[in-house]
Amino acid sequence: MEMTDKEYVESLVKRAHEAQRIADGFTQEYVDSLTRKIGWALVQPDTVDKIADFCLKETRMGTFVAKQGKLFKKVRGVLSDINPQKSVGVVEELPELGIRRLAKPVGVIGSLIPTTQPELCPATQAMLAVKARDAIVFAPHPRSQKTTLMVTDIIRGVLKKNGAPEDLVICIENPTMEKSTELMKQSDLVIATGGAGMVKAAYSSGTPAYGVGVGNAVVVVDETADLKEAAYNIHISKVFDYASGCSCDNSIVVQESIYDEFMECLKAEGAHRITAEQKPQLLKAIWPQWPENHVLNRDIVTQPAKRIADIAGIDDVPADCEFILVEEDGYGEAHPFSGEKLCVVLTVYKYGRFQEAIDIVNGIHDYQGAGHSCGIQTKNDDHALELALKTHTTRVMVRQPQSVGNSGDWNNGMPFTGSLGCGTWGGNIVSENITLKHFLNNTWLSTPIRGVIPSDEELFGDAMKD
């Protein structure tokens, strides 16, 4: 008799729990060795090429080179972050407080994998799970399930070869919404990397969950920016993997005194600015049912600029166009170009005073993308700080390609990850990159100290004079 979806997931979670109970006894040296060996297997050139090629053929999204780059960079980056970190036993001591912190596994993690990152998320999350002595079960998107399964099988092979239970890492086969729902209910922790609906379902599952908010990154370009460098950074960020990542630039906000010059700099980077008359054509190509709904046209998602132009019936876009510019002066439901587009279309705004730029960023994020990220191309540190202070965002990237930097880069201090928490602004419990510490439970061992009770003067200060 064929198993129900509930029974199927129960069988996977049972296997994962059995494997995790074995991993609970692993030493620090052993989990360190396992994670390094998993990482090494995943960055072998032949393996990377095989995964990238298969992923591109299965999803028909993004580019081969970008998928190579993600694996080469992020696997190394995550390992660079976690190699020196302790995850077994006493991991921190605060003798002045009489406190020792002990790290322990959370158990079985249920991870929902988005169709835009089916190669990256399982690779990095499996390393974090093994380092933490957790088991992890992936629920891939149906459109990219075989890619996630391929990555999972490679990791399982490493575990088996090195004497660890293969079932520390499992992938659901023939995924369905019902199986994903069951996984969320039956796991000890859920990690939901994907759209707002997925995150809401994770938080409604009854299981502790880390969700990530909707990406809709906005970048300000002020009058002090190096315009050629800024245009290059925006180009790199916008076209990486044909805008498959949630961190790619969706809008830029440009100071009016350098607006025309900056448009020329973007043109030199391969951008094409459409006319006001062509704007409705592009809108209908991206959101065919607008204004009834804002569902993206699957045929334009992570596709080359020329293909998007052809779908829109815009004939004057050059064959070598890298990304398309569309000018906008509003945001919200009535202005869909202010939202996330998952394609190489970049919305352009103009501002006068710097406060206007902040207002535009906040207005856009009130519509979509609150809490995720924004950036600024500037030489004025006061502007960078003001943008960070006055926007509801967890990441503000300065003079960097947004999509390359905010999930970790060798040229900044952001932790490497494939999942970005967006704080309460984005409906998330964390306002930071999801890393090893989020895969661990803590036990706090407290011993007596010679405490000192502060005086009322120290505690209340000037309040005592009222």
C-alpha positions in Angstrom: 0.0 0.0 0.0 1.4 3.4 -1.0 2.3 5.7 1.9 0.5 9.0 2.4 2.4 12.2 2.3 2.3 12.3 6.1 3.6 8.8 6.4 6.4 9.4 3.9 7.6 12.5 5.7 7.4 10.6 9.0 9.7 8.0 7.6 12.2 10.6 6.6 12.1 12.4 9.9 12.4 9.2 11.8 15.6 8.3 9.8 16.9 11.8 10.4 16.3 11.6 14.1 18.1 8.2 14.3 21.1 9.7 12.5 21.1 12.8 14.7 21.1 10.8 17.9 24.4 9.2 16.6 25.8 12.6 15.7 25.0 13.9 19.2 28.1 12.0 20.3 30.4 13.4 17.7 33.5 15.3 18.9 34.5 18.7 17.8 37.4 17.4 15.8 35.1 15.0 13.9 32.5 17.5 12.9 35.2 19.9 11.9 36.7 17.3 9.7 33.3 16.3 8.2 32.3 19.8 7.3 35.7 20.5 5.6 35.4 17.3 3.6 31.8 18.1 2.5 33.0 21.5 1.5 36.0 20.1 -0.4 33.8 17.7 -2.3 31.4 20.5 -3.3 34.1 22.8 -4.7 35.9 20.3 -7.0 35.8 21.8 -10.5 34.2 18.8 -12.1 31.5 18.6 -9.4 30.8 22.4 -9.6 30.5 22.2 -13.4 28.2 19.2 -13.2 25.9 20.9 -10.6 25.8 24.2 -12.4 25.1 22.7 -15.8 22.4 20.4 -14.4 20.8 23.3 -12.4 20.7 25.5 -15.5 19.1 22.8 -17.6 16.5 21.9 -15.0 15.4 25.4 -14.0 16.2 27.3 -17.2 17.0 30.2 -14.8 20.2 32.3 -14.5 23.6 31.6 -15.9 26.2 28.8 -15.7 29.0 31.1 -14.7 27.0 32.5 -11.8 26.0 29.1 -10.5 29.7 28.1 -10.6 30.7 31.2 -8.8 28.1 30.8 -6.0 29.3 27.3 -5.2 33.0 28.2 -5.4 32.6 31.3 -3.3 29.9 30.6 -0.7 31.1 27.1 0.2 34.5 28.5 0.9 33.0 31.5 2.7 30.9 29.5 5.0 33.8 27.2 5.9 36.0 30.3 6.5 33.4 31.6 9.0 32.7 28.3 10.8 36.1 26.6 10.8 37.4 28.4 13.9 34.0 28.3 15.7 33.3 25.7 18.4 30.0 23.9 18.3 30.5 21.0 20.8 30.5 21.2 24.6 31.8 24.4 26.2 32.1 27.0 23.5 32.3 30.2 25.6 33.5 31.1 29.1 32.8 34.3 31.0 34.6 33.8 34.4 33.8 37.2 35.7 30.1 36.3 35.4 30.5 32.6 36.4 29.0 31.6 33.1 29.9 28.9 30.7 27.9 28.4 27.4 27.5 24.9 26.1 26.4 24.3 22.4 24.0 21.6 21.6 22.1 20.4 18.5 18.6 21.6 17.8 17.7 18.1 16.3 16.1 17.7 12.9 15.9 20.8 10.7 13.3 21.0 8.0 14.6 23.3 5.2 12.5 24.7 2.4 14.6 25.4 -0.6 13.7 28.0 -3.2 13.8 27.4 -6.9 16.2 30.3 -7.3 18.9 28.7 -5.1 18.5 24.9 -5.4 22.3 24.4 -5.5 23.5 26.9 -3.0 21.1 26.5 0.0 21.5 22.8 0.4 25.3 23.0 0.1 25.8 25.7 2.8 23.0 24.5 5.1 24.2 20.9 5.1 27.7 22.1 6.3 26.1 24.2 9.1 23.8 21.3 10.1 26.7 18.8 10.3 28.9 21.3 12.2 26.1 21.7 14.7 25.5 17.9 14.9 22.0 18.4 13.5 20.2 16.4 10.8 18.6 18.3 8.0 15.8 17.3 5.6 15.4 19.4 2.4 12.0 20.2 0.8 13.0 21.4 -2.7 10.8 23.4 -5.1 9.3 21.0 -7.7 10.9 23.0 -10.5 14.4 22.4 -9.1 14.0 19.2 -7.1 16.6 17.2 -9.0 19.3 19.8 -8.5 18.8 19.8 -4.7 18.7 16.0 -4.8 22.0 15.9 -6.7 23.7 18.1 -4.1 22.2 16.1 -1.3 23.5 12.8 -2.8 27.0 14.2 -3.1 27.0 15.2 0.6 25.5 11.8 1.6 28.4 10.2 -0.2 30.9 12.1 1.8 29.2 11.2 5.1 29.1 7.5 4.2 32.8 7.5 3.1 33.8 9.1 6.4 31.8 6.8 8.7 28.9 9.2 9.5 25.2 8.4 9.0 24.1 9.4 5.5 20.7 10.3 6.9 22.1 13.4 8.5 21.2 15.0 5.2 18.0 13.9 3.3 16.1 15.3 0.4 12.4 14.8 -0.2 11.7 13.2 -3.5 8.7 14.2 -5.7 8.0 17.2 -3.5 4.6 18.6 -3.0 3.1 21.4 -0.9 1.6 18.7 1.4 5.0 17.1 2.0 6.6 20.5 2.8 3.7 21.3 5.2 4.2 17.9 6.9 8.0 18.5 7.1 7.4 21.8 8.8 5.1 20.2 11.4 7.3 17.3 12.2 10.8 19.0 12.3 12.4 20.5 15.4 13.3 23.7 13.5 12.2 25.1 10.2 14.4 27.3 7.9 12.3 28.9 5.2 14.2 30.5 2.4 11.8 31.8 -0.2 8.7 33.9 -0.8 6.3 35.5 1.7 3.8 32.7 1.5 6.4 30.1 2.4 7.7 32.1 5.3 4.1 32.7 6.6 3.4 28.9 6.4 6.6 28.2 8.3 5.7 30.6 11.1 2.2 29.0 11.2 3.4 25.5 11.3 3.7 25.3 15.1 7.4 24.6 14.8 10.1 27.2 15.7 11.2 28.8 12.4 13.7 31.1 10.8 12.1 32.8 7.8 13.6 35.3 5.4 11.7 38.3 4.0 11.1 39.4 0.5 14.0 41.0 -1.3 13.6 44.3 -3.0 17.0 46.0 -2.7 17.2 49.8 -3.3 20.5 51.6 -3.9 21.0 55.4 -3.5 23.6 57.1 -5.7 24.5 60.5 -4.3 26.4 63.4 -5.8 29.7 62.4 -4.2 29.8 58.9 -5.8 32.4 57.7 -8.2 29.9 57.4 -11.0 31.8 54.9 -13.1 32.5 52.7 -10.1 28.8 53.0 -8.9 27.6 52.0 -12.4 29.9 49.0 -12.4 28.7 47.9 -9.0 25.1 48.2 -9.9 25.7 46.4 -13.2 27.4 43.5 -11.4 24.7 43.3 -8.7 21.8 43.5 -11.1 22.8 40.9 -13.7 24.4 38.3 -11.4 22.7 35.0 -12.3 20.2 37.1 -14.3 18.8 38.6 -11.0 17.8 35.3 -9.5 18.9 36.4 -6.0 16.7 38.3 -3.6 19.6 40.8 -3.0 20.0 42.1 -6.5 19.3 45.8 -7.2 15.6 46.3 -8.0 15.6 50.1 -7.9 18.2 52.9 -7.8 17.6 56.4 -6.5 19.9 59.0 -8.2 20.6 62.6 -7.2 19.3 65.0 -9.8 22.5 66.9 -10.3 24.3 63.8 -11.6 21.3 62.0 -13.0 22.0 62.4 -16.7 25.7 61.7 -16.4 25.0 58.6 -14.4 22.5 57.3 -17.0 25.3 57.5 -19.5 27.6 55.6 -17.1 24.9 52.9 -16.9 24.6 52.8 -20.7 28.4 52.2 -20.9 27.8 49.2 -18.6 25.3 47.7 -21.1 22.1 49.2 -19.9 19.2 50.3 -22.2 16.7 52.9 -21.1 13.2 52.4 -22.5 10.9 55.3 -23.4 7.8 56.3 -21.5 5.7 55.0 -24.4 7.3 51.5 -24.1 6.8 51.4 -20.3 3.3 49.9 -20.5 4.5 47.2 -22.8 7.2 46.2 -20.4 4.8 46.3 -17.5 2.4 43.8 -19.2 5.3 41.6 -20.1 6.4 41.3 -16.4 2.9 41.3 -14.8 0.5 40.0 -17.4 -2.5 40.1 -15.1 -1.8 43.6 -13.7 -3.7 45.4 -12.2 -5.8 42.4 -11.1 -2.7 40.8 -9.5 1.0 41.2 -9.3 2.0 37.7 -10.3 5.3 37.7 -12.2 5.4 36.2 -15.7 7.4 33.0 -15.3 8.8 33.5 -18.8 10.7 36.7 -17.9 12.1 35.5 -14.5 15.9 35.3 -14.6 16.1 35.7 -18.4 18.4 37.8 -20.6 17.4 41.4 -21.3 16.8 40.8 -25.0 14.4 37.9 -24.3 12.4 40.1 -21.9 12.3 42.9 -24.6 11.1 40.5 -27.2 8.3 39.3 -25.0 7.4 42.9 -24.4 7.5 43.7 -28.1 10.2 46.3 -27.6 12.2 46.2 -30.8 15.0 48.7 -30.2 16.8 46.9 -27.3 20.3 45.9 -28.6 21.1 42.2 -28.7 24.0 42.8 -26.3 21.9 44.7 -23.7 22.8 43.6 -20.2 19.9 45.2 -18.3 16.9 47.4 -18.9 16.2 50.8 -17.2 12.7 52.0 -16.6 12.1 55.4 -15.0 9.6 55.8 -12.2 8.3 58.5 -9.8 6.0 56.5 -7.6 5.8 53.4 -5.5 3.3 51.0 -4.1 0.5 48.9 -5.5 -0.2 51.4 -8.4 3.5 51.3 -9.4 4.5 47.7 -9.8 8.0 48.6 -11.0 8.8 49.6 -7.4 8.5 46.0 -6.4 10.7 42.9 -6.7 11.0 41.8 -10.3 13.4 38.8 -10.4 14.6 39.9 -13.8 17.2 42.2 -15.3 14.9 45.3 -15.2 16.1 48.1 -13.0 13.8 50.9 -11.9 15.3 54.4 -11.7 14.2 57.3 -9.4 15.5 60.9 -9.2 15.8 62.9 -5.9 16.8 66.3 -4.9 17.5 66.6 -1.1 19.0 63.5 0.6 15.9 63.2 2.8 13.9 62.6 -0.4 16.1 59.6 -1.2 15.4 58.2 2.2 11.7 58.7 1.8 11.8 56.9 -1.6 13.7 54.0 -0.1 11.2 53.7 2.8 8.2 54.1 0.5 9.4 51.3 -1.8 10.1 49.1 1.2 6.7 49.8 2.7 5.4 48.2 -0.5 7.8 45.3 -0.7 11.2 44.3 0.8 11.0 45.9 4.3 13.9 44.8 6.4 15.9 43.1 3.7 18.6 45.5 2.4 19.5 48.7 0.7 22.7 50.3 -0.4 24.4 53.6 -1.2 27.1 54.6 -3.6 28.8 57.6 -1.9 31.9 59.1 -0.5 29.9 60.8 2.2 30.0 58.7 5.4 27.3 60.9 7.0 24.9 60.0 4.1 25.7 56.3 4.6 25.0 56.5 8.4 21.9 58.6 7.9 20.5 56.0 5.4 21.2 53.3 7.9 19.6 55.2 10.8 16.4 56.3 9.0 15.5 53.2 7.0 13.8 50.0 8.1 16.5 47.7 6.8 18.9 45.2 8.3 21.7 45.6 5.8 23.1 48.8 4.2 25.9 48.1 1.7 28.3 51.0 1.0 30.2 51.2 -2.3 29.6 47.5 -3.0 27.6 45.4 -5.4 24.5 44.7 -3.3 23.8 41.1 -4.4 27.4 40.1 -4.1 28.1 41.6 -0.7 25.2 41.4 1.7 25.2 37.6 2.0 29.0 37.6 2.7 32.0 38.6 0.7 35.8 38.5 1.0 35.8 42.3 0.8 33.5 42.9 3.8 32.7 41.5 7.2 29.2 40.2 6.5 28.8 36.5 7.5 28.6 34.1 4.5 25.1 32.6 4.1 22.3 31.8 1.7 19.5 33.0 4.0 19.0 36.6 5.1 16.8 37.4 8.1 14.9 40.7 7.8 13.8 41.5 11.3 10.3 42.3 12.4 10.1 44.8 9.5 10.2 41.8 7.1 8.1 39.5 9.4 11.2 37.6 10.6 12.4 36.7 14.1 16.1 37.6 13.3 17.6 40.7 11.7 20.9 39.2 10.6 22.4 36.6 8.3 21.4 33.0 9.2 24.6 31.3 10.3 25.9 28.5 12.6 24.6 30.0 15.8 21.1 29.7 14.5 21.5 25.9 14.1 22.4 25.5 17.8 20.8 25.4 21.2 22.6 26.8 24.2 22.8 25.6 27.7 24.0 28.3 30.2 26.0 26.8 33.1 26.0 29.3 36.0 28.2 29.2 39.2 28.2 31.7 42.1 30.3 34.8 41.9 30.9 37.6 44.4 28.3 39.9 43.3 28.1 43.6 44.0 24.7 45.3 44.3 24.9 48.8 42.7 23.9 51.8 44.8 20.8 53.8 44.1 23.0 56.7 42.9 24.6 54.4 40.3 21.3 53.0 39.2 19.0 56.0 39.2 21.4 58.9 38.8 19.7 62.3 38.0 16.3 60.7 38.4 16.7 60.8 42.2 16.7 64.7 42.1 13.2 64.9 40.7 
